[in-house]
C-alpha cells in the first residue's frame, strides 16, 4: 500500500531500538508537525495525555477523535476486517485482524506497512471457528483456515514483523520448512497458536506423512 505521507526511517529506527523511551516519540512527533502531518498533532496530543498535563477537555477529546479519523482514514476506507486495535503515542500498539481466508495476507500487509504500525507490540490473527471436516473431506471453514495460514505466512516471509513485537497469536506455518518460517518470530516473547489452526497443521502434517505410506501399501 503506497501512502502520500511523510515518514522518517532514521527516527523510526531510533524508536524501534528503544520503544519504551517516550523521548523518541516526541522527537518524531515534532518532525511530523514540521511536515504539516496530522499524525504529528496526534502524537503531541497523546504525549500531553501521557504526561498528565491536565484532564482532557471536551474540545480536546473531539480534536483527538478528528485526528484519529484523519490518520487512520486510509485504513478504514479499505474496510479491512480489523476486529480491534489500541493506540499509544499516536501509533498502533496492538492489532487483531479477522482470518479472511486468502485475503488475510493482504490485510496483514496493508496494516504492517501503514505509517502507524512500525512499533506494534501485539498482533493477533483470529482463527475462524470450524465445525470440523476430515482430511479426505475438509469443511469449507477448514479450507478458508488453510488459505488464511498460507497467505499470512507468505506476507510474514516477505515483510517480516516489527522488531518491537512482543506478543503474537498467529496460526503456525504449513510450509515444508516451518523452522525457517518461524525465524521471523524469534524476537517475540509471548507466542500463541490458535487452537483450531494448530489442529489443522497437525492434520496437514499427518496427511503428508501418512499418504505416501498408504499409497506404497496400495501399490505393493
C-alpha positions as CSV (number, residue, x, y, z in Angstrom):
1,X,0.0,0.0,0.0
2,X,1.5,3.4,-1.0
3,X,1.0,6.4,1.2
4,X,1.5,10.1,0.3
5,X,2.6,10.9,3.8
6,X,6.0,11.9,5.3
7,X,8.0,9.2,7.2
8,X,11.5,9.3,8.6
9,X,13.2,6.0,8.6
10,X,16.1,7.1,10.9
11,X,13.7,8.3,13.6
12,X,11.6,5.2,13.3
13,X,14.7,3.0,13.7
14,X,15.7,5.0,16.8
15,X,12.3,4.4,18.4
16,X,12.4,0.7,17.4
17,X,15.7,0.3,19.3
18,X,14.2,1.9,22.5
19,X,10.4,1.6,22.2
20,X,9.9,2.4,25.9
21,X,11.7,5.7,25.6
22,X,9.0,8.3,25.1
23,X,11.5,10.9,24.0
24,X,11.9,9.2,20.7
25,X,8.1,9.6,20.0
26,X,8.3,13.2,21.0
27,X,11.1,13.9,18.5
28,X,9.3,12.1,15.7
29,X,6.0,13.9,16.5
30,X,7.9,17.3,16.3
31,X,9.4,16.3,13.0
32,X,5.9,15.3,11.6
33,X,4.5,18.6,12.8
34,X,7.2,20.4,10.8
35,X,6.0,18.4,7.7
36,X,2.4,19.6,8.5
37,X,1.3,16.0,9.1
38,X,-1.8,15.4,11.3
39,X,-0.1,12.4,12.7
40,X,2.3,14.7,14.4
41,X,-0.5,16.5,16.1
42,X,-2.0,13.2,17.3
43,X,1.4,12.2,18.7
44,X,1.7,15.5,20.5
45,X,-1.8,15.2,22.0
46,X,-1.1,11.7,23.2
47,X,2.2,12.8,24.7
48,X,0.5,15.5,26.7
49,X,-2.0,13.0,27.9
50,X,0.8,10.7,29.0
51,X,2.4,13.5,30.9
52,X,-0.8,14.1,32.8
53,X,-0.8,17.8,32.0
54,X,-4.5,18.1,32.6
55,X,-7.7,16.2,32.3
56,X,-8.7,16.5,28.6
57,X,-11.5,18.9,27.8
58,X,-14.4,18.1,25.6
59,X,-12.8,20.1,22.8
60,X,-9.6,18.1,23.2
61,X,-11.4,14.8,23.0
62,X,-13.3,16.0,19.9
63,X,-10.0,17.1,18.3
64,X,-8.4,13.7,19.2
65,X,-11.3,11.8,17.6
66,X,-10.9,14.0,14.5
67,X,-7.1,13.3,14.3
68,X,-7.6,9.6,14.8
69,X,-10.1,9.6,11.9
70,X,-7.7,11.5,9.7
71,X,-4.6,9.4,10.5
72,X,-6.4,6.1,10.2
73,X,-8.8,7.1,7.4
74,X,-7.0,5.3,4.6
75,X,-7.2,2.0,6.6
76,X,-10.9,2.5,7.4
77,X,-11.8,3.3,3.8
78,X,-10.4,-0.1,2.7
79,X,-13.0,-1.8,5.1
80,X,-10.4,-4.2,6.4
81,X,-11.5,-6.9,8.8
82,X,-9.7,-5.2,11.7
83,X,-11.5,-6.5,14.8
84,X,-9.8,-4.3,17.4
85,X,-6.8,-2.2,18.0
86,X,-5.2,0.1,20.6
87,X,-3.1,3.2,20.0
88,X,-0.3,4.6,22.1
89,X,1.7,7.8,21.4
90,X,-0.1,8.0,18.1
91,X,0.9,4.6,16.9
92,X,-0.7,1.2,16.8
93,X,0.2,-0.7,19.9
94,X,-2.0,-3.8,19.4
95,X,-3.9,-5.2,16.5
96,X,-6.4,-8.0,16.0
97,X,-7.5,-8.9,12.5
98,X,-10.0,-11.4,11.2
99,X,-9.0,-14.6,9.4
100,X,-10.3,-13.6,5.9
101,X,-9.1,-16.6,4.0
102,X,-6.7,-15.7,1.2
103,X,-7.3,-12.0,1.9
104,X,-5.7,-12.3,5.4
105,X,-2.2,-11.9,4.0
106,X,-3.3,-8.7,2.1
107,X,-4.9,-7.3,5.3
108,X,-1.7,-8.1,7.3
109,X,0.5,-6.5,4.6
110,X,-1.7,-3.3,4.5
111,X,-1.7,-2.8,8.2
112,X,2.0,-3.7,8.8
113,X,3.1,-1.2,6.1
114,X,0.8,1.6,7.5
115,X,2.6,4.6,8.9
116,X,1.1,3.9,12.4
117,X,2.3,0.3,12.6
118,X,6.1,0.3,12.8
119,X,6.1,-0.1,16.7
120,X,3.4,-2.7,17.0
121,X,3.7,-4.6,20.3
122,X,0.9,-7.2,20.0
123,X,-0.6,-8.9,16.9
124,X,-3.4,-11.5,16.7
125,X,-4.7,-13.1,13.5
126,X,-8.0,-14.6,14.6
127,X,-8.7,-18.2,13.7
128,X,-12.1,-18.8,12.2
129,X,-14.2,-21.4,14.1
130,X,-14.7,-24.6,12.2
131,X,-17.4,-27.3,12.5
132,X,-14.6,-29.7,11.7
133,X,-14.2,-31.7,8.5
134,X,-12.0,-34.7,7.8
135,X,-8.7,-34.8,5.8
136,X,-10.4,-36.6,3.0
137,X,-13.4,-34.1,3.0
138,X,-12.4,-30.9,4.7
139,X,-15.1,-28.4,5.6
140,X,-15.3,-25.0,3.8
141,X,-14.1,-23.3,7.0
142,X,-11.1,-25.7,7.1
143,X,-10.2,-24.7,3.6
144,X,-10.6,-21.0,4.5
145,X,-8.4,-21.5,7.5
146,X,-5.6,-23.1,5.4
147,X,-5.9,-20.2,2.9
148,X,-5.5,-17.8,5.9
149,X,-2.5,-19.6,7.1
150,X,-0.8,-19.7,3.7
151,X,-1.5,-16.1,2.9
152,X,-0.4,-14.8,6.4
153,X,2.9,-16.7,6.3
154,X,3.6,-15.5,2.7
155,X,3.3,-11.9,4.0
156,X,5.4,-12.6,7.1
157,X,8.1,-14.2,4.9
158,X,8.2,-11.2,2.6
159,X,7.9,-8.3,5.2
160,X,9.0,-9.8,8.5
161,X,7.4,-8.5,11.7
162,X,8.1,-5.3,13.6
163,X,11.2,-5.5,15.9
164,X,9.1,-4.2,18.7
165,X,6.5,-7.0,18.5
166,X,6.4,-8.8,21.9
167,X,3.2,-10.9,21.8
168,X,1.7,-12.7,18.8
169,X,-1.2,-15.1,18.2
170,X,-0.8,-16.4,14.7
171,X,-1.5,-19.7,13.0
172,X,1.6,-22.0,12.8
173,X,3.0,-22.3,9.3
174,X,2.0,-25.1,6.8
175,X,5.2,-24.8,4.8
176,X,7.7,-27.5,4.1
177,X,10.3,-25.8,6.3
178,X,8.4,-24.4,9.3
179,X,11.5,-23.8,11.3
180,X,12.7,-21.4,8.7
181,X,9.4,-19.6,8.7
182,X,9.4,-19.3,12.5
183,X,12.7,-17.3,12.5
184,X,10.5,-14.3,11.8
185,X,9.1,-14.7,15.3
186,X,12.4,-15.3,17.1
187,X,12.2,-11.9,18.9
188,X,8.6,-12.5,20.1
189,X,8.5,-13.2,23.8
190,X,4.9,-14.4,24.0
191,X,3.7,-16.6,21.2
192,X,0.4,-18.4,21.0
193,X,-1.2,-20.6,18.3
194,X,-4.9,-20.5,17.7
195,X,-6.2,-24.0,18.7
196,X,-8.2,-24.8,15.6
197,X,-5.3,-23.6,13.3
198,X,-2.9,-25.8,15.3
199,X,-5.2,-28.8,14.8
200,X,-5.3,-28.2,11.1
201,X,-1.5,-28.0,10.9
202,X,-1.1,-31.3,12.8
203,X,-3.7,-32.8,10.4
204,X,-1.8,-31.4,7.4
205,X,1.5,-32.9,8.6
206,X,-0.2,-36.2,9.3
207,X,-1.6,-36.4,5.8
208,X,1.8,-35.5,4.3
209,X,3.4,-38.4,6.3
210,X,0.7,-41.0,6.0
211,X,-0.3,-40.6,2.4
212,X,3.0,-41.9,0.9
213,X,2.9,-44.9,3.3
214,X,-0.7,-45.7,2.3
215,X,0.0,-45.3,-1.4
216,X,3.0,-47.6,-1.1
217,X,0.9,-50.3,0.6
218,X,-1.8,-50.0,-2.0
219,X,0.6,-50.3,-4.9
220,X,2.5,-53.3,-3.3
